[in-house]
């Protein structure tokens, strides 16, 4: 059975979308891990009675006011949340495209 050029193109598109989806999921998991780390850090900062705490910046540790550190972490957390939502929308679009191509391929193979 000879496979048509259209079928080959669809298979190629399907594989590309699968790779994109996998990449998106990996990025999303990485961001979620970062989010967990930030939440743990915020939890510890909220518990402390200290007025200052240390922040690792490259090869050194810097002593900063706890409130300033909380603000930085909250901003970083918010940026990550926005990125995760964006990735989820892209993930949904790619998943839908995969389903669409899959159903076209099934029709062509019948």
C-alpha positions in Angstrom: 0.0 0.0 0.0 1.4 3.3 -1.1 1.1 6.2 1.4 0.0 9.5 -0.2 2.0 12.7 0.1 -0.9 14.2 2.1 -0.8 11.3 4.6 2.9 11.7 4.9 2.5 15.4 5.6 -0.2 14.8 8.2 2.0 12.2 10.0 4.8 14.7 10.0 2.6 17.4 11.4 1.3 15.0 14.0 4.8 14.2 15.2 5.7 17.9 15.3 2.7 18.6 17.5 3.5 15.7 19.7 7.0 17.1 20.3 5.5 20.5 21.0 3.1 19.1 23.5 5.8 17.2 25.3 8.0 20.3 25.4 5.1 22.3 26.9 4.4 19.7 29.5 8.1 19.6 30.6 8.1 23.4 30.8 4.9 23.4 32.8 6.3 20.9 35.3 9.5 22.8 35.7 7.5 26.0 36.5 5.3 24.1 38.9 8.4 22.9 40.8 9.7 26.5 40.9 6.3 27.6 42.3 6.5 24.9 45.1 9.9 26.2 46.1 8.6 29.8 46.2 5.6 28.8 48.3 7.9 26.9 50.8 10.2 30.0 51.0 7.2 32.3 51.6 5.9 29.9 54.2 9.2 30.1 56.1 9.4 33.8 55.7 5.9 34.2 57.1 6.8 32.0 60.1 10.0 33.9 61.0 10.2 36.5 63.7 13.4 37.9 62.1 13.4 41.2 60.4 16.0 40.1 57.8 16.8 36.9 55.9 19.4 35.7 53.4 18.9 35.4 49.7 21.2 33.5 47.4 22.4 35.6 44.5 24.8 33.7 42.3 27.8 32.8 44.4 26.9 34.9 47.4 24.3 35.3 50.0 22.7 38.7 50.6 21.0 39.8 53.8 17.7 41.6 53.0 14.6 42.7 54.8 12.0 39.9 55.1 9.3 42.1 53.7 11.4 42.9 50.6 12.1 39.2 50.1 8.4 38.3 50.4 7.6 41.0 47.8 10.2 39.6 45.4 8.9 36.1 45.8 5.3 37.1 45.3 6.2 38.9 42.1 8.1 35.9 40.9 5.2 33.6 41.8 2.8 35.8 39.9 5.0 35.8 36.8 5.2 32.0 36.9 1.4 31.7 37.3 1.0 33.8 34.2 3.5 31.7 32.3 1.8 28.5 33.4 -1.6 29.8 32.3 -0.2 30.7 28.9 1.4 27.2 28.6 -1.9 25.6 29.5 -3.7 27.5 26.7 -1.0 26.5 24.2 -1.2 23.0 25.5 -4.9 22.9 24.8 -4.5 24.3 21.3 -1.8 21.8 20.5 -3.9 18.9 22.0 -6.9 19.9 19.9 -4.8 20.1 16.7 -3.4 16.6 17.5 -6.9 15.2 17.9 -8.0 16.9 14.6 -5.0 15.4 12.7 -5.5 12.0 14.3 -9.1 11.8 13.2 -8.0 12.9 9.6 -5.4 10.2 9.6 -7.9 7.6 10.8 -10.2 8.6 7.9 -7.4 8.3 5.4 -6.3 4.9 6.6 -9.7 3.4 6.4 
